[in-house]
């Protein structure tokens, strides 16, 4: 997975995002830190396909990560929710649901609520539709 994530081509990096949640629980602590660092690179990648794959994988990685490393995922979540591609931003809504299950009510107000409100008033109809579609799970 590490070799895929460090590839020059976008397709292996995209595949690595989808495999991180499988390898993370089985990895050593040092390898887990490396996987999260590589995941952060994928979230900030210049290729929209890689960022979209990272956004799709984030909801699968959240349950695997302990509280100490969860803050790094929150930062990745914020970066992806403000992406310039609407195909990446609309996945932030599903990530809100996954992240809300792992945090307290106060943290939900500070982390999740601003993202949901921003997505609800997004310029893209696809993002707004996703908020409406997932509204019952968000509330």
Backbone torsions as a table, in degrees:
resi	resn	phi	psi	omega
1	UNK	NA	-39.8	179.4
2	UNK	-62.9	-43.1	179.0
3	UNK	-63.4	-38.7	177.7
4	UNK	-64.9	-44.4	-177.2
5	UNK	-66.8	-25.3	-179.1
6	UNK	-95.0	8.4	-178.1
7	UNK	-68.9	157.4	177.5
8	UNK	-79.7	-26.3	-177.6
9	UNK	-88.7	151.6	-176.5
10	UNK	-75.0	-30.2	-176.1
11	UNK	-65.6	-42.6	175.2
12	UNK	-65.9	-35.7	178.5
13	UNK	-65.4	-38.9	177.4
14	UNK	-65.0	-40.8	178.0
15	UNK	-66.1	-37.1	179.8
16	UNK	-61.8	-38.2	178.0
17	UNK	-58.7	-39.0	-178.6
18	UNK	-73.9	-17.6	-176.9
19	UNK	-100.7	-11.9	-175.4
20	UNK	-61.7	-41.3	-177.6
21	UNK	-67.1	-20.0	178.0
22	UNK	-81.7	-41.1	-175.7
23	UNK	-86.0	-24.1	-174.6
24	UNK	-57.0	-49.6	-178.2
25	UNK	-64.6	-25.2	-177.0
26	UNK	-91.3	-7.7	-174.9
27	UNK	-85.1	158.6	174.3
28	UNK	-70.6	169.6	-178.2
29	UNK	-61.5	-42.4	178.9
30	UNK	-64.4	-40.5	179.1
31	UNK	-69.0	-33.6	177.3
32	UNK	-63.9	-41.7	177.4
33	UNK	-63.0	-42.8	178.5
34	UNK	-62.9	-41.6	179.0
35	UNK	-63.3	-41.2	178.7
36	UNK	-68.5	-34.5	176.3
37	UNK	-65.9	-42.9	177.5
38	UNK	-66.8	-36.1	177.0
39	UNK	-64.2	-38.5	177.1
40	UNK	-62.7	-41.1	176.7
41	UNK	-60.8	-38.0	179.0
42	UNK	-68.2	-35.3	178.1
43	UNK	-67.3	-25.8	-179.0
44	UNK	-106.4	13.6	-176.6
45	UNK	-63.3	153.8	179.5
46	UNK	-77.8	-17.4	-178.4
47	UNK	-93.0	123.7	-178.8
48	UNK	-60.1	-30.7	-179.4
49	UNK	-65.5	-38.4	179.4
50	UNK	-69.2	-43.0	178.1
51	UNK	-63.9	-38.3	178.1
52	UNK	-65.2	-41.3	177.6
53	UNK	-64.4	-38.3	177.0
54	UNK	-65.2	-41.0	178.9
55	UNK	-65.7	-37.0	177.8
56	UNK	-67.7	-32.9	-176.2
57	UNK	-85.7	-18.4	-175.4
58	UNK	-58.2	-42.5	-178.3
59	UNK	-66.1	-21.5	177.5
60	UNK	-86.2	-25.5	-178.8
61	UNK	-81.6	-33.1	-175.5
62	UNK	-52.0	-48.3	-179.2
63	UNK	-65.6	-22.1	-177.1
64	UNK	-80.9	-24.2	-170.4
65	UNK	-90.0	140.0	177.2
66	UNK	-79.7	170.9	-175.8
67	UNK	-61.3	-32.4	-178.5
68	UNK	-64.0	-39.0	-179.2
69	UNK	-94.3	-5.5	-177.7
70	UNK	-64.3	-33.5	-179.5
71	UNK	-61.8	-33.0	177.2
72	UNK	-66.4	-37.7	177.1
73	UNK	-67.9	-32.7	177.1
74	UNK	-63.1	-42.6	177.5
75	UNK	-63.4	-42.0	176.9
76	UNK	-62.3	-40.5	178.5
77	UNK	-60.3	-44.4	179.7
78	UNK	-64.5	-39.3	178.4
79	UNK	-63.7	-45.3	-178.7
80	UNK	-68.8	-32.5	-179.0
81	UNK	-72.4	-16.2	178.7
82	UNK	-107.9	18.1	-177.2
83	UNK	-65.2	155.2	179.7
84	UNK	-80.4	-14.6	178.1
85	UNK	-93.3	127.8	-179.6
86	UNK	-68.9	-25.2	177.8
87	UNK	-66.8	-24.5	175.9
88	UNK	-85.5	-42.9	-178.4
89	UNK	-63.5	-36.3	-177.9
90	UNK	-67.3	-25.2	176.2
91	UNK	-74.7	-17.3	177.5
92	UNK	-64.5	-28.6	179.8
93	UNK	-64.8	-45.8	177.3
94	UNK	-65.1	-34.2	177.8
95	UNK	-67.5	-30.7	176.0
96	UNK	-58.8	-42.2	-178.6
97	UNK	-64.1	-45.0	-179.7
98	UNK	-66.3	-40.7	-178.0
99	UNK	-72.8	-32.2	-179.1
100	UNK	-64.9	-25.1	179.6
101	UNK	-74.4	-15.1	-174.0
102	UNK	-106.7	-7.0	-174.2
103	UNK	-121.5	167.7	-179.3
104	UNK	-80.9	172.0	-179.2
105	UNK	-62.6	-39.7	179.4
106	UNK	-64.7	-41.4	179.1
107	UNK	-68.7	-32.8	176.6
108	UNK	-61.6	-41.5	179.3
109	UNK	-65.5	-34.9	-177.1
110	UNK	-83.8	-32.9	-173.4
111	UNK	-104.9	-51.7	-171.2
112	UNK	-80.5	-44.9	-174.8
113	UNK	-57.1	-46.8	179.1
114	UNK	-61.1	-35.0	179.7
115	UNK	-69.3	-42.6	179.4
116	UNK	-63.9	-42.0	179.1
117	UNK	-65.3	-40.2	178.2
118	UNK	-66.2	-40.7	178.7
119	UNK	-69.2	-32.7	178.9
120	UNK	-67.7	-25.1	178.3
121	UNK	-112.6	23.7	-178.7
122	UNK	-66.5	154.3	179.6
123	UNK	-72.4	-21.2	-178.9
124	UNK	-90.4	130.0	179.6
125	UNK	-65.8	-28.7	-179.4
126	UNK	-65.3	-39.0	179.7
127	UNK	-70.1	-44.5	177.9
128	UNK	-62.2	-38.8	177.6
129	UNK	-62.5	-40.7	179.9
130	UNK	-63.8	-38.1	176.6
131	UNK	-63.5	-45.0	179.9
132	UNK	-65.4	-38.9	-178.5
133	UNK	-67.2	-35.5	-177.7
134	UNK	-101.8	12.1	-172.4
135	UNK	-58.3	-42.2	-178.1
136	UNK	-64.0	-32.0	177.9
137	UNK	-78.8	-25.1	-179.3
138	UNK	-79.2	-28.1	-175.8
139	UNK	-83.4	NA	NA
